[in-house]
Amino acid sequence: MEDWVHRALARWPNVPALFGWLGLDRRGRWLIRGELISRPQIVETINRNYAADQHGRWYFQNGPQRGYVQLERAPLLLYAPAQGDMLTAHTGAVVHAVSAAWLDEEGGLLLQTDLGPGALADADLGWALQRLETERGAVDEEQLGAALALPSGAETALHLRLGSAVLPLRRLDQAEAPARLGFVRDPQPLPDERGQSPLPLGEG
């Protein structure tokens, strides 16, 4: 979080959280009330002040007010590099470690990273295919199809190789991803939380 956020929190520590205003679509774009946020300054501010609470609800800390984010797919959208294995989140943060990998029913890749749970961008699935393997070598279409046909929760015969790490690939339906990866797609207030009108984005 940025310094201005910490100053605002110290000055106004008990501002009620905001729900139902902010969203993140499957392409890693920020939305407010369903409308795309296009101003680079606002996008960058959200990116720098985006985090999760202890319940797996992701939020933007807008000064003293916490705005919880509705997620279309996952808390992070992950982009592959032109070369190498170092992924980057939609926030601009670099992923330094991936601890687990799942294949969803649409052939998408979900990863547990040191930044949090993320979905690989659809445009980068070719990058992932180059890093899938079996005990006998590279993966072919038949093996990939067999993995996709497995029920959610099953271990596939595939592995994802990222640098020196070799991660077993499991099937995981998108509907089950929040519980398995530890995040909330549609955050709701707890009994002691009430929403209010939002502060202007980036101000506190």
VMD Tcl script that draws the C-alpha trace (Angstrom):
set ca {
  {0.00 0.00 0.00}
  {1.12 3.56 -0.68}
  {2.02 6.07 2.04}
  {-1.06 8.23 1.41}
  {-3.23 5.19 2.11}
  {-1.55 4.55 5.46}
  {-1.93 8.23 6.40}
  {-5.62 8.17 5.52}
  {-6.19 4.98 7.52}
  {-4.48 6.50 10.54}
  {-6.66 9.60 10.27}
  {-9.97 7.81 9.58}
  {-9.61 4.22 10.86}
  {-13.27 3.18 10.89}
  {-14.69 4.07 7.46}
  {-17.21 1.37 6.44}
  {-16.20 -0.92 3.58}
  {-17.80 -0.63 0.16}
  {-19.37 -3.56 -1.72}
  {-20.81 -4.01 -5.20}
  {-19.06 -1.15 -6.99}
  {-15.73 -2.49 -8.22}
  {-15.03 -5.46 -10.47}
  {-12.20 -7.25 -12.28}
  {-13.07 -8.99 -15.55}
  {-11.44 -12.11 -17.02}
  {-9.13 -9.91 -19.10}
  {-7.68 -8.17 -16.05}
  {-9.57 -4.90 -16.57}
  {-11.00 -2.85 -13.71}
  {-14.68 -1.98 -13.73}
  {-16.82 0.41 -11.72}
  {-20.53 -0.38 -11.72}
  {-19.88 -2.59 -14.75}
  {-18.19 0.17 -16.76}
  {-14.56 -0.08 -17.83}
  {-12.14 2.19 -15.96}
  {-9.93 3.62 -18.69}
  {-7.98 6.44 -17.01}
  {-4.39 5.18 -16.57}
  {-3.89 7.12 -13.32}
  {-6.87 5.44 -11.68}
  {-5.91 1.99 -12.97}
  {-2.37 2.42 -11.64}
  {-3.67 3.57 -8.25}
  {-5.90 0.52 -7.92}
  {-3.05 -1.77 -9.01}
  {-0.74 -0.40 -6.31}
  {-3.33 -0.67 -3.53}
  {-4.93 -4.05 -4.29}
  {-4.82 -6.80 -1.65}
  {-6.82 -9.52 0.09}
  {-8.23 -9.72 3.60}
  {-8.11 -12.74 5.91}
  {-11.35 -14.10 4.42}
  {-10.02 -14.24 0.84}
  {-11.95 -11.15 -0.24}
  {-9.88 -8.94 -2.56}
  {-10.17 -5.17 -2.31}
  {-8.85 -1.78 -3.38}
  {-7.84 0.38 -0.43}
  {-9.02 3.84 -1.50}
  {-7.57 5.97 1.25}
  {-9.50 5.12 4.42}
  {-12.21 3.21 2.54}
  {-11.87 -0.41 1.44}
  {-13.70 -1.24 -1.78}
  {-14.23 -4.97 -2.28}
  {-13.84 -6.33 -5.82}
  {-16.17 -8.71 -7.65}
  {-14.06 -11.17 -9.64}
  {-15.16 -12.61 -12.96}
  {-12.56 -15.36 -12.81}
  {-9.68 -14.98 -10.33}
  {-8.03 -12.27 -8.21}
  {-5.07 -11.99 -10.60}
  {-4.71 -12.24 -14.35}
  {-1.27 -13.60 -15.24}
  {0.71 -12.77 -18.36}
  {3.53 -14.86 -19.81}
  {6.85 -13.29 -20.83}
  {8.11 -13.23 -24.38}
  {10.96 -15.42 -23.15}
  {11.47 -17.41 -19.97}
  {9.10 -18.44 -17.19}
  {8.62 -15.31 -15.06}
  {4.93 -14.39 -15.09}
  {3.56 -10.91 -14.44}
  {0.21 -10.08 -12.84}
  {-2.23 -7.57 -14.33}
  {-1.15 -5.20 -11.53}
  {2.40 -5.14 -12.90}
  {3.80 -7.20 -10.01}
  {6.19 -10.02 -10.90}
  {5.45 -13.61 -9.85}
  {8.50 -15.15 -8.19}
  {7.04 -18.54 -7.26}
  {4.21 -20.86 -8.37}
  {3.26 -23.61 -5.93}
  {0.33 -25.37 -7.64}
  {-1.44 -25.60 -11.00}
  {-4.93 -26.60 -12.15}
  {-6.65 -27.10 -15.51}
  {-10.24 -25.85 -15.72}
  {-13.04 -27.26 -17.87}
  {-12.38 -24.72 -20.64}
  {-8.69 -25.57 -20.89}
  {-7.63 -22.53 -18.87}
  {-4.79 -22.60 -16.39}
  {-5.17 -21.57 -12.74}
  {-2.07 -21.04 -10.63}
  {-1.35 -20.50 -6.95}
  {1.44 -17.91 -6.82}
  {3.35 -15.96 -4.20}
  {1.11 -12.98 -5.12}
  {-2.10 -14.98 -4.73}
  {-4.39 -17.07 -6.96}
  {-4.32 -16.22 -10.66}
  {-5.59 -17.28 -14.06}
  {-3.26 -17.34 -17.06}
  {-4.42 -14.98 -19.80}
  {-6.18 -16.85 -22.61}
  {-3.77 -15.35 -25.16}
  {-0.86 -17.04 -23.32}
  {-2.19 -20.61 -23.28}
  {0.25 -21.48 -26.07}
  {3.06 -20.57 -23.69}
  {1.61 -23.00 -21.14}
  {1.22 -25.80 -23.68}
  {4.92 -25.59 -24.43}
  {5.58 -26.27 -20.74}
  {3.18 -29.17 -20.29}
  {4.67 -32.64 -20.26}
  {4.06 -36.24 -19.26}
  {6.50 -38.82 -17.97}
  {7.17 -39.70 -21.60}
  {7.74 -36.16 -22.87}
  {5.70 -33.51 -24.66}
  {1.89 -33.46 -24.51}
  {-0.22 -34.20 -27.57}
  {-3.86 -33.30 -28.29}
  {-5.14 -36.71 -27.21}
  {-3.46 -36.46 -23.81}
  {-4.74 -32.93 -23.31}
  {-8.25 -34.04 -24.25}
  {-8.06 -36.91 -21.78}
  {-7.04 -34.50 -19.03}
  {-9.94 -32.17 -19.82}
  {-12.39 -35.08 -19.70}
  {-11.47 -35.91 -16.10}
  {-13.79 -34.83 -13.28}
  {-12.91 -31.82 -11.16}
  {-10.44 -32.74 -8.44}
  {-8.78 -35.55 -10.39}
  {-5.04 -35.64 -10.94}
  {-4.10 -35.65 -14.62}
  {-1.12 -37.35 -16.23}
  {0.28 -33.91 -17.06}
  {2.85 -31.71 -15.36}
  {3.66 -28.04 -15.77}
  {7.38 -27.25 -15.87}
  {8.35 -23.74 -14.81}
  {12.10 -23.37 -14.57}
  {13.31 -26.02 -12.15}
  {9.83 -26.60 -10.70}
  {7.65 -29.44 -11.99}
  {4.04 -29.04 -10.83}
  {1.43 -31.83 -11.04}
  {-1.61 -30.60 -12.95}
  {-5.06 -31.29 -11.50}
  {-8.48 -30.70 -12.97}
  {-10.54 -28.00 -11.30}
  {-13.90 -26.64 -12.45}
  {-14.17 -22.86 -12.35}
  {-17.10 -23.04 -9.93}
  {-14.92 -24.87 -7.40}
  {-11.84 -22.66 -7.85}
  {-12.65 -20.09 -5.12}
  {-12.92 -22.71 -2.38}
  {-9.82 -24.60 -3.54}
  {-7.60 -21.55 -4.11}
  {-8.91 -19.53 -1.17}
  {-10.65 -16.50 -2.65}
  {-14.16 -15.03 -2.89}
  {-15.60 -14.08 -6.28}
  {-18.50 -12.01 -4.98}
  {-17.52 -10.46 -1.64}
  {-20.34 -9.71 0.76}
  {-20.30 -7.76 4.02}
  {-19.89 -9.58 7.27}
  {-22.49 -8.91 10.00}
  {-20.51 -5.96 11.36}
  {-19.83 -4.37 7.94}
  {-22.07 -1.89 6.16}
  {-21.48 -0.17 2.82}
  {-21.78 3.53 2.10}
  {-21.29 5.92 -0.79}
  {-17.77 5.61 -2.22}
  {-15.02 8.15 -1.90}
  {-13.65 9.45 -5.22}
  {-11.16 6.95 -6.62}
  {-7.63 7.65 -5.49}
  {-8.61 10.13 -2.80}
  {-8.82 9.82 0.95}
}
mol new
graphics top color blue
foreach p $ca { graphics top sphere $p radius 0.5 }
foreach p [lrange $ca 0 end-1] q [lrange $ca 1 end] { graphics top cylinder $p $q radius 0.2 }
display resetview
